[in-house]
Amino acid sequence: VVKNAHDHGAKIAVQLAMVGPQSDYRIGRRDVYGVSKVPHPIYGTVPNKVMTKQDIQYAIQAFVDAAIRAKKAGFDAIELHFAHNYLVSQFLFPYYNNRTDEYGGPIENRARVAFEILESVRKAVGPDYPILAKVHGRDYLGSRAGGNTQDENLYVVKGLVARGITALDISGGNKVRGMGEFHPDIQDEKDQSYFADDAEYISKHIDVPLVLTGGNRSPRLMGKILTEVKNIQAFGFGRTMLSEPDLANKWKNDPDHRPRCLACNWCIANYGKLKSQCVLNVSRAYVPAGH
């Protein structure tokens, strides 16, 4: 995979994540590690193994081992996934984290795992190897419902910068209720690039490159953000590239090209059950009844 990317003039990074209870994969036949014994609001998965301090150290070492493998394989960078309610993100969320040890309680404790992972990975790969982290600008849940305040999210971001992060990939949302990271109905430009305000807030308080992920569809809007928001140097794409892998080249040839992705989220709704494909790229015979 790395060679193929490099042969075509591209840089390539690999994202490292631990799922935790955000999955219903083989839950009856494996240990499901969790921060606390809190059911996942979507999957209903309840951790059958609340992580001990020894388990946490095992998880940190797993990130280190994965980072070393990625570097040896020739990846140009790695991204640590600290967002979207996966395991490390659940340490950060009060909704999932009701621990009473040094990994629970105030944000200084809830952020400890993320900080320790970065510190250990940075030591393993060296000072110059690029490490990104995907983080929330906001989770839009509200502190009363178990979310973080904007200041708590900023504490996490500042802590990552202080510990040697190369760049931050700004996303957001929550899996508990309300707004997730995969917004539908974003055909109008005013509804796109929906985490830009959060990235702008973060950019006022730190000074590392930022990647803005989430609903990027319009080159005109992205150009405006690129010009006006300090530190934003790149944009992240998911659904659009799944639908049109050559989208960047299309925009290069025609900045007015309108992506065909409708943000219908069919690709997300069937994640883990069907191939991760855009519904526009598959035959009608492949689409299950009801879709």
N, C-alpha and C positions, 0 to 999 in steps of 0.2 A: 504493500500500500504506500509506504513512504517513498520507495523508488519510483513508483508510478507518478506520484505527485511531483517529485523533483524533476522527473523526466519531462514533465509538461510545464516546468517553470513556476510551480506553486510552492509555497511554504505550507507546512502541515503541523498541526498540534493535535494532541489526544486529550480528551477530557476524562479525568479520573473521579469516580464517584462511588459511594456506598449507598445502596438502596434502603436498607433497613426495612421497616414494615410497610413502605410504600410500594407494595407488590403483593399479589396473591399467588405468586409462583411457588408451587410445591410446599405450601406452608405447613402441611401435615407431616412432611418428611424431612424437615431441616430446622436448624436453629434460626429463629428470626430475632436478630439482635435489635434492641430498642433502647431509647434513652430512659423511658419510663413505661409502665404498663398501660399505655393509652391506645385505644383502638384508632386505626387510621380512618379518617372521616369518609373516605371514598371506598377503599378496599375492605374496610372492616377488620383488617389484619391486626391482631393483638400480639405484640412481642412476647415470645415465650422465654426469652432470655434478656432480662434487663442487664445492661452492661455494667460489669464490675470495673474497677480501676485497671485490673489486668486485661480485661477485654478491650478497654480503651487504648491501652498501650499496644495491644495486638493490632487494632485498627490503624493506629498511627504508623506502625511498622509496615502494614500492608500498603499504605499510601507511599511510603518511602520506597518499598520494593518495586511498586508499579512505576514510580517516577524513574528509578534507575533503569528498569527495562525499557521504558519509553525513550530515554536518552540514548541507550545503547542501540536501539532500533533505528535511530536517526531522526526521530521527530524533532522538529525545530523548536517546539515549546510544549508545555503541558498546561492544562487548565484544571484547577481544583474546583469541584462543584460543591459550593457551600450554599446553594439556593434551592428553591422549589420543593421544600419539605422532604428532601432526601435526608439521610441519617444525620449528617453534620448540621444541616439546616434545622433539624428537629432539636438538636441541643440548643440552638439559638432561640427557638420559639417557646415562650412560656406555656403555650397550649399543650405541647408535647412533653415539656420538661418540668417535672415536679420533684426533681432530685433535691436532696438536702445536704449533699457533699459539696466538694469544691467545684463540681461541674453543674451545679444547679443554683437557683436563687437569682441574685443580681446579674446584670449583663456581664460584669467582669468575670463571673464564673461560667455563665452559659457560653461565652465566647472562647473559653479556654481551649476546648478541643480544636477549634479552627486554628487558633494561634499556634498550638503545639504541632499540629500537622504541618503548617507552613514552615515553622522553625526547623523541624526535622527534615522536611523535603529540601529546603534551601541548603541545609548543611550537606545533604547527600549529593545534590547535583551541582553544587558550587555557586559562587556569587554571580556568575555571568549568564547562566542558563535561564531563559525566559520562563517565568511562572506567572500565569494568569489565575485569577479567581473569579468565579461567577457568584455574584452576591445580589442581594435585594437592595434596591434603593428604598422601597417601602413594601410592606406586605399587605397593606390595605385591610387589615383585620381589626386593628384597634386594640389598645392595651387591655381594655376591659374584657375583650373576647379571647385574650391569649396571644395577642400579637405584640410586636415591638413598636416602640415610639421611633420617630425619625431620629432622635438623638441617640437611641440605642443602636440603630443601624449604622449611624455615623461613627459610633464608638468602634464597631466591628471593622469598618472600612479603615479608619485611622490606625487601628491596631495592625491590620494587614500591611499597610504602607510602611509602618515603623519596623515591621519584621521582614522587609525585603521583597514585597510583591512587585512584579514588573509592570503589570497592568491589571485593571479591573473591568470585568464584563458586567454591565449593569442590567439587571432584570428586575423581577418583582412578582407580586401577587401571593396568593395562598391557596391551599387545597382544602381549607376548612369551610369557608363560605365566601360568597362575594366574588371578587375579581381574581381570576387566575392569570397565568402568563400567556395563555393562548386566546386572545380576544377574537371573537367572530365579528362580522358586520363592520369591517374597516375599509370599505371601498372608498369612502370619502377621505380626502387628505387630512381633514381636521381630526379624524379618529386614529390616525396612523402614528407610528413612532411614539407610542403611548407612555413610555417610561422616560421620555426626554426631560421632563421637568424634574424628575428625581435625579437624573444624571447631572443636570445643571446645578441642583442643590449640592450634590456631593463635590462637584468640580470647584465649588467655592471654598471648600475646606481642605482639599488635598491637592497634591501636584504630581500625579502619575497619569499616564495615558489611560483613557477610558474607551471601552467598546460599548456602544448602545445597541442592545438587543430588544426585539419586541415590535412587531407590526411595521417594520420598515418597508415601504412600498414606493414612495415617490422620490426620485432623484432631486427634484426641486426642493422638497422639504428637507431631505437629508443634507443637501448643500447649505441650506439656511442654518440648520443645526450645527453643521461643521464649522461654519463661519462665526456663529454667535456664541457657542458654548465652549468655554475654555476646557482644554484637555481631551475633548472627544476627538479621537483620531481614526476610528473605524466603526463599522456597523455589523451587527450580527444578523444572519438570516437563517431561517429554518424551513418553514412551510413553502416559501416562495422558491427556494432552491430545490426542494423535493419535487415541486411541480415542473420547474424549468431549470435544470442544472446549468444551462448556458445563459442564465439571466444576466450575469455581469457583462458578457460579451454583447448581448442584445442591447443593454443600456449604453455600452461603449459606442455602438453603431447608431443607436437611436435613443437619446435621453428621454424621449416622450413615450417610449414603449410602456404599455400598461401591463403589469404582471397578470397572468391569467389565474393565479391563485385567488380563490374567493374567501379564504379563511373559513371554510366550511367545517374544518377540524375532523373530517373523515379519517385523515391519516393518524390523528391522535386518538380518536375514539376507538380505533381498532388496534392500538399499539399492543404488541405482545400476543395478538390473536391472529392477525393477518400480516402480510408483508407491509413494511412501512413504505407505502406508495401513495402518490396523489391519485385520487379517484379519477382524475382526467387522463391518467396514464395507463389505466387498466381497461380490459374489455368488459362489457356489460355482463358477460357470463361469470366474471370473477367477483362481481359485487353481490354480496349477500342480499337476500330479500329484506325489504324494509329500509334499505339505504338509498 
